[in-house]
Amino acid sequence: MSAAPTLVDRLLADPPVVHAMAEGAGAELGLWSTDRDCYLLLAESVGPGALTLETGSGLSTVLFTAAGARHHCVTPSREEAERIIGYCEAHGISVDRLRFEIGASDEVLPRLPEHVRFDVVLIDGNHGFPVPMIDWYYAGSRLKPGGLLVLDDVALPAVAYLCSFIDRDPRFTLHRRTAKWVAYRAVTGGSLRQDWFEQRFYTSPAPAGIAAFARRAWGKLERELRGRTARVDGP
């Protein structure tokens, strides 16, 4: 059996307890997780010395660390970071190459050094609009050519919207998709900054909606003008 499945199954059999499962003090701790095949892809895609980044924290953080990656984890929760470090230490996993960036990803990611290029980026933090887009814009721009971009919870609205864009973006190619997560490969790497006229691959439903709105507004105006004319010209 190869090392990746062995590592994934070992962690799934004894997972870290990281996340508060409800609001408020005294909430039960548990683990928000993804599918085994996503963890397996991550484990197969990294090795000693690989440079990796994720937004959010959990079993994936331990997985990257145990696989020997130089891993950057962006999370607003210092408590989650401490629980992961405690788990690693209790299970003989070195945290020498693990670096936590405590803060919201929209504040942390813009400060990434321009020259840093990651082998793997996992976006699995705040899923509220527009945070997944911000995570993709900043972290995805730091991928190496051929680097792996993974997004979890693709059924959630903001993530689904982001995926609908990346699916058409020639700077990425689809690597694997499931109902829970999706993986892309970066074609060229580098900045994702573009103006609208550079994105001929992207057509939004907005123009059709705007045109329909304009037609309704114009029709209403014409009716009002005809009504006023009739009142002026009437007996």
C-alpha positions as CSV (number, residue, x, y, z in Angstrom):
1,M,0.0,0.0,0.0
2,S,1.4,3.5,-0.9
3,A,2.1,6.1,1.7
4,A,-0.8,8.4,0.8
5,P,-3.7,6.1,1.5
6,T,-2.0,4.8,4.7
7,L,-1.6,8.4,6.0
8,V,-5.2,9.4,5.0
9,D,-6.8,6.4,6.6
10,R,-4.7,6.7,9.8
11,L,-5.9,10.3,10.2
12,L,-9.5,9.5,9.4
13,A,-9.4,6.7,12.0
14,D,-8.2,9.1,14.7
15,P,-9.0,12.6,13.5
16,P,-8.1,15.8,15.3
17,V,-10.9,17.5,17.2
18,V,-10.7,21.1,16.0
19,H,-13.9,22.9,15.4
20,A,-16.6,24.2,17.7
21,M,-19.8,22.6,16.4
22,A,-22.1,25.3,17.6
23,E,-22.1,28.9,18.8
24,G,-21.3,30.0,22.3
25,A,-19.1,29.0,25.1
26,G,-19.0,25.3,26.0
27,A,-19.9,24.2,22.5
28,E,-19.0,20.6,21.7
29,L,-15.9,20.2,19.7
30,G,-15.7,18.1,16.5
31,L,-14.4,18.2,13.0
32,W,-15.8,19.7,9.8
33,S,-14.3,17.5,7.1
34,T,-14.4,16.6,3.4
35,D,-14.4,13.3,1.6
36,R,-11.6,10.7,1.8
37,D,-10.9,11.1,-1.9
38,C,-10.1,14.8,-1.5
39,Y,-7.7,14.1,1.3
40,L,-6.2,11.3,-0.8
41,L,-5.6,13.7,-3.7
42,L,-4.0,16.2,-1.4
43,A,-1.7,13.5,0.1
44,E,-0.7,12.3,-3.4
45,S,0.1,15.8,-4.5
46,V,2.5,16.8,-1.8
47,G,5.7,15.5,-0.3
48,P,8.7,16.6,1.7
49,G,9.5,20.2,0.8
50,A,6.3,21.0,-1.1
51,L,5.0,24.5,-0.5
52,T,1.3,24.5,0.4
53,L,-1.4,26.9,1.6
54,E,-5.0,26.5,2.9
55,T,-7.7,28.8,4.1
56,G,-9.5,27.2,7.0
57,S,-8.0,24.5,9.3
58,G,-8.7,21.0,10.2
59,L,-7.7,17.5,9.2
60,S,-6.2,18.8,6.0
61,T,-3.8,20.9,8.1
62,V,-2.5,17.8,9.8
63,L,-2.3,16.0,6.5
64,F,-0.2,18.6,4.8
65,T,2.1,18.7,7.9
66,A,2.4,15.0,8.2
67,A,3.3,14.6,4.5
68,G,6.3,16.9,5.1
69,A,5.0,20.0,3.3
70,R,6.0,23.5,4.2
71,H,2.5,24.4,5.1
72,H,0.8,27.8,5.6
73,C,-2.6,27.7,7.3
74,V,-4.7,30.8,7.3
75,T,-7.4,30.8,10.1
76,P,-9.0,33.4,12.3
77,S,-9.1,31.0,15.2
78,R,-6.1,30.8,17.4
79,E,-7.8,28.1,19.4
80,E,-8.1,25.8,16.3
81,A,-4.4,26.4,15.6
82,E,-3.5,25.4,19.2
83,R,-5.7,22.2,19.0
84,I,-4.0,21.2,15.8
85,I,-0.5,21.7,17.2
86,G,-1.5,19.7,20.3
87,Y,-2.8,16.9,18.1
88,C,0.4,16.8,16.0
89,E,2.6,16.8,19.1
90,A,0.6,14.0,20.7
91,H,0.9,11.9,17.5
92,G,4.6,12.4,16.8
93,I,4.0,14.8,13.8
94,S,6.7,17.5,13.6
95,V,5.3,21.0,13.4
96,D,8.6,22.6,12.4
97,R,7.3,23.2,8.8
98,L,3.8,24.3,9.9
99,R,3.1,28.0,10.0
100,F,-0.2,29.5,11.1
101,E,-1.3,32.9,9.9
102,I,-4.0,34.0,12.5
103,G,-6.5,36.3,10.9
104,A,-9.2,36.7,8.3
105,S,-8.1,35.5,4.9
106,D,-9.0,38.8,3.2
107,E,-6.6,40.5,5.5
108,V,-3.8,37.9,5.5
109,L,-3.6,36.8,1.8
110,P,-2.9,40.2,0.3
111,R,0.2,40.3,2.4
112,L,1.7,37.2,0.8
113,P,5.1,37.9,-0.8
114,E,4.9,38.3,-4.5
115,H,7.7,35.8,-5.2
116,V,6.1,32.9,-3.3
117,R,4.7,30.1,-5.5
118,F,2.7,27.2,-4.0
119,D,2.4,23.7,-5.2
120,V,-1.1,23.2,-3.7
121,V,-3.7,25.7,-2.5
122,L,-6.8,24.5,-0.7
123,I,-9.7,27.0,-0.3
124,D,-11.9,25.8,2.6
125,G,-12.3,28.7,4.9
126,N,-15.1,31.3,5.1
127,H,-17.7,30.3,2.5
128,G,-19.7,33.5,2.6
129,F,-19.7,35.7,-0.5
130,P,-17.3,37.1,-1.6
131,V,-14.6,35.5,0.6
132,P,-14.0,32.4,-1.7
133,M,-13.5,34.8,-4.6
134,I,-11.0,36.8,-2.5
135,D,-9.2,33.6,-1.5
136,W,-9.0,32.4,-5.1
137,Y,-7.8,35.8,-6.3
138,Y,-4.9,36.1,-3.9
139,A,-3.9,32.5,-3.1
140,G,-4.6,31.2,-6.7
141,S,-2.3,33.9,-8.1
142,R,0.5,32.4,-6.0
143,L,0.3,28.9,-7.6
144,K,3.1,27.5,-9.7
145,P,2.3,26.5,-13.3
146,G,0.7,23.1,-12.9
147,G,0.0,23.8,-9.3
148,L,-3.2,22.3,-7.8
149,L,-6.1,24.4,-6.7
150,V,-8.8,22.6,-4.6
151,L,-12.1,24.0,-3.4
152,D,-14.3,22.3,-0.9
153,D,-18.1,22.6,-0.3
154,V,-18.8,23.4,-4.0
155,A,-22.6,23.2,-3.4
156,L,-22.6,26.4,-1.3
157,P,-23.7,29.4,-3.4
158,A,-20.5,31.5,-3.3
159,V,-18.2,28.5,-4.0
160,A,-20.5,27.4,-6.8
161,Y,-20.4,30.8,-8.4
162,L,-16.6,30.9,-8.2
163,C,-16.4,27.4,-9.8
164,S,-18.7,28.6,-12.6
165,F,-16.1,31.2,-13.4
166,I,-13.0,29.0,-13.1
167,D,-14.6,26.4,-15.3
168,R,-14.5,28.9,-18.2
169,D,-11.1,30.5,-17.3
170,P,-8.4,29.3,-19.7
171,R,-5.8,29.9,-16.9
172,F,-7.1,26.8,-15.2
173,T,-7.9,23.2,-16.3
174,L,-10.3,20.9,-14.5
175,H,-8.5,18.1,-12.8
176,R,-11.3,16.4,-10.9
177,R,-14.8,17.2,-9.7
178,T,-17.2,15.6,-7.3
179,A,-20.4,16.7,-5.7
180,K,-18.4,17.9,-2.6
181,W,-15.2,19.3,-4.0
182,V,-13.3,20.3,-7.2
183,A,-9.7,20.4,-8.2
184,Y,-8.1,22.5,-11.0
185,R,-4.5,22.8,-12.4
186,A,-3.0,26.3,-12.9
187,V,-2.0,26.5,-16.5
188,T,0.5,29.4,-16.3
189,G,0.5,30.6,-12.7
190,G,1.0,34.2,-11.7
191,S,-1.4,37.2,-11.2
192,L,-5.1,36.7,-11.8
193,R,-5.7,40.4,-12.3
194,Q,-7.6,41.1,-15.5
195,D,-9.9,43.8,-16.9
196,W,-13.3,42.8,-18.3
197,F,-12.2,43.0,-22.0
198,E,-9.5,40.4,-21.2
199,Q,-12.1,37.9,-20.1
200,R,-13.8,37.0,-23.4
201,F,-14.4,33.5,-22.0
202,Y,-16.7,35.0,-19.3
203,T,-20.2,36.0,-20.2
204,S,-22.6,37.0,-17.4
205,P,-26.4,36.7,-17.5
206,A,-26.4,40.4,-16.3
207,P,-26.6,42.0,-19.8
208,A,-29.8,40.1,-20.7
209,G,-31.3,41.0,-17.4
210,I,-30.4,44.6,-17.8
211,A,-31.8,44.6,-21.4
212,A,-35.1,43.2,-20.1
213,F,-35.3,45.8,-17.4
214,A,-34.6,48.5,-19.9
215,R,-37.3,47.3,-22.2
216,R,-39.8,47.3,-19.3
217,A,-38.8,50.7,-18.2
218,W,-39.0,52.1,-21.7
219,G,-42.4,50.5,-22.2
220,K,-43.7,52.1,-19.0
221,L,-42.3,55.5,-20.0
222,E,-44.0,55.2,-23.4
223,R,-47.4,54.4,-21.8
224,E,-47.1,57.3,-19.4
225,L,-46.2,59.7,-22.3
226,R,-49.2,58.4,-24.3
227,G,-51.4,58.9,-21.3
228,R,-50.2,62.5,-20.9
229,T,-50.7,63.2,-24.6
230,A,-54.2,61.9,-24.5
231,R,-55.1,64.1,-21.5
232,V,-53.7,67.2,-23.2
233,D,-55.4,66.5,-26.6
234,G,-58.7,65.3,-25.1
235,P,-62.0,67.2,-24.9
